[in-house]
Amino acid sequence: MFTKAYIPYRGYYSTPFCKWQGSMQHDNSIELGAKTSKRWLEQKKIDPKEIEYLYLGLTIGQHRVFFGSTWAAYLMGTPDIPGMTIMQACSTSTTTVYNAAAAVELGNVNTAYCLCVDRCSNGPHTIWPNPLGPGGEVISENWNMDNMAADPSTGQGTLNTAENVAKKHGFTREQADELVLIRYKQYDDALANDRAFQKRYMFPAEVTVSRKEKKIVECDEGVPQTSREKLARLKPVMEGGILTYGGQTHPADGNMGIIVTTKERAAALSEDPNIPIQIVSYGYARADKAYMPEAPIYASRMALERIGKKPQDMVAIKNHNPFIVNDLVLAKELGIKAEEFNNYGSSLVYGHPQGPTTGRMLIEAIEEAVIKGGGYVMVTGCAAGDTSATIIVKVG
């Protein structure tokens, strides 16, 4: 599908993710992401003039979002480049990278930058005029809470979609809890040896504490501790369901950046030009209404079929798992072992800032592939509206 689009090795970063209302709650996510990218480019000694186009991915409106990518470009030290803003809920990162890859493939852009940001903390409360309402009563919306509570197309919330899939496939509470414990163990592997794995890609964020004080955030914040006993004490959130609060993610804040460019420029910008990272395929899908966790199955099949590969050909697989049901159903339908993917962490554990979520997972999958000596990497995840996007890259 793609032959010309590459990512430089270590031409990417992710900040830590902070649970909402934590250390990143005070900063506009566009400002924080752009300023973090500027610091990262400076540390990497990458000339901002290398970047010709900016893809800004976000899902939660921020102050001055009207200017989107051009404002972010100004803040990150590339004030003269154009760009566009992309919003596709939790598939924002993979779709942003896809758009950058398509531009490089067509020769329209040589070097693009994907900056994905979000802040679930202090989400906006929007009002619209309603001239036909009684007394001009306004229409209002809480961007986070209202949209998690119900899809306007179906009237069902995201948790409903997970329980619908669990019931359809016959998954049990015991299966869910057992896999949750495995996911936490996988995240612990990323913390081993003084966070050796995370330090391969994680870049600290400088956040606001008060008007006069800032601090550096170097590690994920708000990751809960769990155990078999703790999980067993939790009750299902929905009556008759299998999912407890231990089997679902938490909202978070964070940002990430990825350079997408030509093979030649990727080698020049790479920390190791002997590790090529080629973007090779992309898939998309929309599941049956209110069956959101199934969507990655179909998007992944599309991405794999386009390059003649099978799930078993992947050296690393990451699946955005707002609910542990997402992993159970992907494993069942793709014929893979649930305990063998989402190594080194997943959104179930470290949180879910939406825009940058699958971007961080792509970065982690690339680093996992490097450790294993190279191979194909697949990253997928569901998104609002029962949709999904999958991206495949080849490392080495």
C-alpha positions as CSV (number, residue, x, y, z in Angstrom):
1,M,0.0,0.0,0.0
2,F,2.8,2.4,1.0
3,T,6.4,2.3,-0.4
4,K,7.8,5.7,0.2
5,A,6.8,6.9,3.7
6,Y,9.2,6.3,6.7
7,I,9.6,7.2,10.3
8,P,13.2,8.0,11.5
9,Y,14.3,5.7,14.3
10,R,13.7,7.7,17.5
11,G,12.1,10.4,15.4
12,Y,9.3,10.4,17.9
13,Y,8.4,10.9,21.5
14,S,5.5,10.6,23.9
15,T,5.2,12.5,27.2
16,P,4.1,10.6,30.2
17,F,0.3,10.3,30.6
18,C,-1.3,11.9,33.6
19,K,-4.6,10.9,35.0
20,W,-7.2,13.6,34.5
21,Q,-7.2,16.5,37.0
22,G,-3.6,15.7,37.7
23,S,-0.4,17.5,36.8
24,M,-1.4,18.5,33.3
25,Q,-4.8,19.8,34.1
26,H,-3.8,23.5,34.0
27,D,-2.2,23.6,30.5
28,N,-4.0,24.1,27.2
29,S,-3.1,20.8,25.4
30,I,-2.2,22.6,22.1
31,E,0.2,24.9,23.9
32,L,1.7,22.1,26.0
33,G,2.1,19.7,23.0
34,A,3.7,22.4,20.8
35,K,6.1,23.6,23.4
36,T,7.0,20.1,24.3
37,S,7.7,19.4,20.7
38,K,9.9,22.5,20.4
39,R,12.0,21.3,23.4
40,W,12.2,17.8,21.9
41,L,13.4,19.1,18.5
42,E,16.0,21.2,20.2
43,Q,17.3,18.2,22.3
44,K,17.4,16.0,19.1
45,K,19.2,18.8,17.3
46,I,16.6,18.6,14.5
47,D,16.3,21.8,12.5
48,P,12.6,22.9,12.6
49,K,13.1,24.0,8.9
50,E,13.1,20.2,8.1
51,I,9.3,20.2,8.7
52,E,7.1,21.3,5.8
53,Y,3.6,20.5,7.1
54,L,2.0,19.9,10.5
55,Y,-0.8,17.4,11.2
56,L,-2.4,18.3,14.5
57,G,-4.5,15.6,16.1
58,L,-6.9,16.3,19.0
59,T,-10.4,15.4,20.1
60,I,-11.2,17.8,23.0
61,G,-11.6,21.4,22.1
62,Q,-9.1,23.9,23.6
63,H,-9.0,27.7,23.8
64,R,-8.1,29.0,20.3
65,V,-8.5,25.6,18.6
66,F,-10.0,27.6,15.7
67,F,-6.4,28.2,14.5
68,G,-5.4,24.6,15.4
69,S,-2.3,23.5,13.5
70,T,-1.0,26.9,12.5
71,W,-1.0,28.1,16.1
72,A,0.7,24.9,17.1
73,A,3.3,25.4,14.4
74,Y,4.0,28.9,15.6
75,L,4.5,27.6,19.2
76,M,6.8,24.8,18.2
77,G,9.1,27.0,16.3
78,T,7.9,26.4,12.7
79,P,5.8,29.5,12.3
80,D,5.8,29.6,8.5
81,I,4.4,26.1,7.7
82,P,0.8,25.2,7.0
83,G,-1.1,22.3,8.4
84,M,-4.4,20.7,9.2
85,T,-6.3,19.5,12.3
86,I,-7.6,15.9,12.5
87,M,-10.2,14.6,14.9
88,Q,-11.1,10.9,15.0
89,A,-11.6,10.2,18.7
90,C,-9.2,7.4,19.8
91,S,-8.0,6.6,16.3
92,T,-6.7,10.2,15.9
93,S,-3.0,9.2,16.1
94,T,-3.1,6.4,13.6
95,T,-5.2,8.4,11.2
96,T,-2.9,11.4,11.5
97,V,0.2,9.2,10.7
98,Y,-1.8,7.7,7.8
99,N,-2.5,11.2,6.3
100,A,1.1,12.2,6.7
101,A,2.2,8.9,5.0
102,A,-0.2,9.5,2.1
103,A,1.2,13.0,1.6
104,V,4.7,11.7,1.5
105,E,3.7,8.8,-0.8
106,L,2.2,11.2,-3.3
107,G,5.2,13.5,-3.2
108,N,3.1,16.4,-1.9
109,V,5.2,16.6,1.3
110,N,8.8,15.5,2.0
111,T,8.8,15.8,5.8
112,A,5.6,16.1,7.9
113,Y,5.2,16.2,11.7
114,C,2.3,14.6,13.5
115,L,1.5,16.2,16.8
116,C,-1.3,14.6,18.8
117,V,-2.5,16.3,21.9
118,D,-5.4,16.1,24.4
119,R,-6.5,17.1,27.8
120,C,-9.4,15.3,29.3
121,S,-9.0,17.4,32.5
122,N,-11.2,20.4,32.7
123,G,-12.9,19.6,29.4
124,P,-14.9,22.3,27.8
125,H,-18.6,23.0,28.5
126,T,-20.1,24.4,25.2
127,I,-23.3,26.2,24.7
128,W,-25.1,27.0,21.4
129,P,-27.9,29.4,20.8
130,N,-31.3,27.8,20.4
131,P,-33.6,30.5,19.0
132,L,-36.5,28.1,18.8
133,G,-36.2,27.0,22.4
134,P,-38.5,28.4,25.1
135,G,-37.2,31.8,26.1
136,G,-34.1,31.3,23.9
137,E,-32.9,28.5,26.2
138,V,-29.4,27.3,25.1
139,I,-28.2,23.9,24.0
140,S,-25.3,22.8,26.2
141,E,-22.7,20.0,26.1
142,N,-20.0,18.7,28.3
143,W,-17.4,17.4,25.8
144,N,-16.2,14.6,27.9
145,M,-19.0,13.3,30.1
146,D,-21.9,13.7,27.7
147,N,-20.1,12.0,24.8
148,M,-18.9,9.1,26.9
149,A,-22.4,8.7,28.3
150,A,-24.1,8.3,24.9
151,D,-23.4,8.0,21.2
152,P,-26.0,10.3,19.5
153,S,-26.4,7.7,16.7
154,T,-27.5,4.9,19.1
155,G,-28.1,6.5,22.5
156,Q,-25.8,3.9,24.0
157,G,-22.6,4.8,26.0
158,T,-19.2,3.3,25.4
159,L,-19.5,0.9,28.4
160,N,-22.7,-0.5,26.8
161,T,-20.8,-1.3,23.6
162,A,-18.3,-3.3,25.6
163,E,-20.9,-5.2,27.5
164,N,-22.8,-5.9,24.2
165,V,-19.6,-7.5,22.8
166,A,-19.0,-9.4,26.0
167,K,-22.5,-10.9,25.9
168,K,-22.3,-11.7,22.2
169,H,-19.0,-13.6,22.5
170,G,-19.8,-15.2,25.9
171,F,-16.8,-13.6,27.8
172,T,-16.9,-14.1,31.5
173,R,-15.9,-11.9,34.5
174,E,-13.1,-14.4,35.3
175,Q,-11.6,-14.1,31.8
176,A,-11.7,-10.3,32.0
177,D,-10.0,-10.1,35.4
178,E,-7.4,-12.6,34.4
179,L,-6.4,-10.6,31.4
180,V,-6.4,-7.4,33.3
181,L,-3.8,-8.8,35.7
182,I,-1.6,-9.7,32.6
183,R,-1.9,-6.2,31.3
184,Y,-0.6,-4.7,34.5
185,K,2.3,-7.2,34.5
186,Q,3.1,-6.1,31.0
187,Y,3.2,-2.5,32.1
188,D,5.4,-3.4,35.0
189,D,7.9,-4.8,32.4
190,A,8.2,-1.2,31.1
191,L,9.2,0.0,34.5
192,A,11.9,-2.6,35.1
193,N,15.5,-1.4,35.5
194,D,14.6,2.2,36.3
195,R,12.0,2.4,33.5
196,A,14.6,1.4,30.9
197,F,11.9,0.6,28.2
198,Q,10.0,3.9,28.7
199,K,13.2,5.9,28.6
200,R,13.7,4.7,25.0
201,Y,11.0,7.1,23.9
202,M,9.4,9.1,26.8
203,F,10.1,12.8,26.9
204,P,9.3,14.9,30.0
205,A,6.7,17.6,30.0
206,E,7.0,21.0,31.6
207,V,3.7,21.7,33.2
208,T,2.1,24.6,35.1
209,V,1.7,24.3,38.8
210,S,0.6,27.9,39.4
211,R,1.0,31.3,37.9
212,K,4.6,31.5,39.1
213,E,5.6,27.8,39.2
214,K,6.2,25.0,36.7
215,K,7.5,21.5,37.2
216,I,8.8,18.6,35.1
217,V,6.7,15.5,34.7
218,E,8.9,12.5,33.9
219,C,6.7,9.5,34.6
220,D,3.1,8.4,34.1
221,E,0.8,9.6,36.9
222,G,-2.3,8.0,38.3
223,V,-1.6,4.4,37.3
224,P,-3.6,2.4,39.9
225,Q,-2.2,-0.6,41.7
226,T,-4.2,-3.8,41.4
227,S,-4.2,-7.5,42.4
228,R,-6.4,-10.5,42.0
229,E,-7.9,-9.8,45.4
230,K,-8.6,-6.1,44.6
231,L,-10.2,-7.0,41.3
232,A,-12.4,-9.7,43.0
233,R,-13.8,-7.1,45.4
234,L,-15.1,-4.8,42.6
235,K,-18.6,-5.0,41.4
236,P,-19.6,-4.8,37.7
237,V,-20.4,-1.2,36.7
238,M,-23.6,-2.3,34.9
239,E,-26.0,-4.7,36.4
240,G,-25.6,-8.1,34.8
241,G,-22.3,-7.1,33.2
242,I,-18.8,-8.4,33.5
243,L,-16.8,-5.1,33.5
244,T,-15.7,-3.5,36.7
245,Y,-13.7,-0.2,37.0
246,G,-10.7,-2.5,37.1
247,G,-11.5,-3.7,33.5
248,Q,-11.6,-0.3,31.9
249,T,-9.2,2.6,31.4
250,H,-9.2,6.1,32.9
251,P,-9.2,9.5,31.1
252,A,-5.8,11.2,31.0
253,D,-3.8,14.0,29.5
254,G,-0.7,13.9,27.3
255,N,0.9,14.5,23.9
256,M,3.1,12.8,21.4
257,G,5.0,13.6,18.2
258,I,6.1,11.5,15.2
259,I,8.1,12.6,12.1
260,V,7.0,11.1,8.8
261,T,9.3,11.6,5.8
262,T,11.0,10.0,2.8
263,K,13.4,7.1,3.1
264,E,16.4,9.3,2.5
265,R,15.4,12.0,5.1
266,A,14.5,9.4,7.6
267,A,18.0,7.9,7.4
268,A,19.5,11.4,7.9
269,L,17.2,12.2,10.8
270,S,17.5,8.8,12.4
271,E,19.3,8.0,15.6
272,D,20.4,4.8,13.8
273,P,20.1,4.8,10.0
274,N,20.5,1.0,10.1
275,I,17.0,0.7,11.6
276,P,14.6,1.8,8.8
277,I,10.9,2.1,9.8
278,Q,8.6,2.0,6.8
279,I,4.9,2.7,7.0
280,V,3.3,0.0,4.9
281,S,-0.5,-0.3,5.4
282,Y,-3.6,1.2,6.9
283,G,-7.1,-0.1,7.4
284,Y,-10.4,1.3,8.6
285,A,-13.8,0.0,9.6
286,R,-17.1,0.6,11.3
287,A,-18.6,-2.2,13.3
288,D,-22.3,-2.8,13.9
289,K,-24.0,-0.1,15.9
290,A,-23.1,-0.2,19.6
291,Y,-20.4,-2.9,19.1
292,M,-17.4,-0.6,19.2
293,P,-14.8,-3.1,20.5
294,E,-15.3,-5.3,17.4
295,A,-14.3,-2.5,15.0
296,P,-10.5,-3.2,15.3
297,I,-11.0,-6.7,14.0
298,Y,-12.2,-5.5,10.6
299,A,-9.8,-2.6,10.4
300,S,-6.9,-4.9,11.1
301,R,-8.1,-7.5,8.6
302,M,-8.2,-4.8,5.9
303,A,-4.7,-3.5,6.8
304,L,-3.3,-7.1,6.8
305,E,-4.9,-8.2,3.6
306,R,-3.6,-5.1,1.7
307,I,0.0,-6.3,2.2
308,G,-0.7,-10.1,2.2
309,K,0.1,-10.6,5.8
310,K,-1.5,-12.5,8.7
311,P,-1.7,-11.5,12.4
312,Q,0.8,-14.2,13.2
313,D,3.3,-12.4,10.9
314,M,3.4,-9.4,13.3
315,V,6.3,-9.2,15.7
316,A,4.4,-6.7,17.9
317,I,0.7,-5.9,18.2
318,K,-0.9,-3.1,20.2
319,N,-4.6,-2.7,20.7
320,H,-6.1,0.4,22.4
321,N,-8.2,-1.2,25.2
322,P,-10.6,1.2,26.8
323,F,-12.2,-2.0,28.0
324,I,-10.5,-5.4,28.5
325,V,-13.2,-6.8,26.3
326,N,-11.4,-5.1,23.4
327,D,-8.5,-7.4,23.8
328,L,-10.5,-10.5,24.4
329,V,-12.5,-10.1,21.2
330,L,-9.4,-9.1,19.1
331,A,-7.5,-12.2,20.2
332,K,-10.5,-14.5,19.6
333,E,-11.3,-13.2,16.1
334,L,-7.7,-12.8,14.8
335,G,-6.6,-16.1,16.2
336,I,-3.8,-14.7,18.4
337,K,-3.0,-15.1,22.1
338,A,-4.3,-12.2,24.2
339,E,-1.3,-12.5,26.6
340,E,1.2,-12.0,23.7
341,F,0.2,-8.5,22.6
342,N,0.1,-5.1,24.3
343,N,3.6,-5.8,25.8
344,Y,5.1,-3.0,27.9
345,G,1.8,-1.4,28.5
346,S,-1.5,-0.3,27.1
347,S,-4.2,2.4,27.6
348,L,-6.1,0.2,29.9
349,V,-3.3,0.7,32.4
350,Y,-1.7,4.1,31.7
351,G,-4.7,6.0,30.7
352,H,-6.5,7.4,27.7
353,P,-5.9,10.9,26.5
354,Q,-7.7,10.0,23.2
355,G,-5.7,12.1,20.6
356,P,-2.2,10.7,21.5
357,T,-3.2,7.3,22.8
358,T,-2.5,5.1,19.8
359,G,0.5,7.3,18.9
360,R,2.2,6.2,22.1
361,M,1.2,2.6,21.4
362,L,2.8,2.8,17.9
363,I,6.0,4.2,19.4
364,E,6.1,1.4,22.0
365,A,5.5,-1.2,19.4
366,I,8.3,0.1,17.2
367,E,10.7,0.0,20.2
368,E,9.5,-3.6,21.0
369,A,10.2,-4.6,17.4
370,V,13.7,-3.1,17.7
371,I,14.4,-5.2,20.8
372,K,13.2,-8.3,19.0
373,G,15.4,-7.6,16.0
374,G,12.8,-6.1,13.7
375,G,9.7,-7.2,11.9
376,Y,6.1,-6.0,11.2
377,V,4.2,-4.0,13.8
378,M,0.4,-3.6,13.9
379,V,-1.3,-1.0,16.0
380,T,-5.1,-0.7,16.2
381,G,-7.9,0.6,18.3
382,C,-11.6,1.4,18.4
383,A,-13.0,4.9,18.4
384,A,-16.3,6.7,18.9
385,G,-19.1,5.9,16.5
386,D,-18.1,2.2,16.5
387,T,-15.1,2.9,14.2
388,S,-11.5,1.9,14.1
389,A,-8.2,2.5,12.4
390,T,-5.2,0.1,12.0
391,I,-1.7,1.0,10.9
392,I,1.2,-1.4,10.1
393,V,4.8,-0.5,9.9
394,K,7.9,-2.6,9.1
395,V,10.9,-2.2,11.4
396,G,14.4,-3.1,10.0
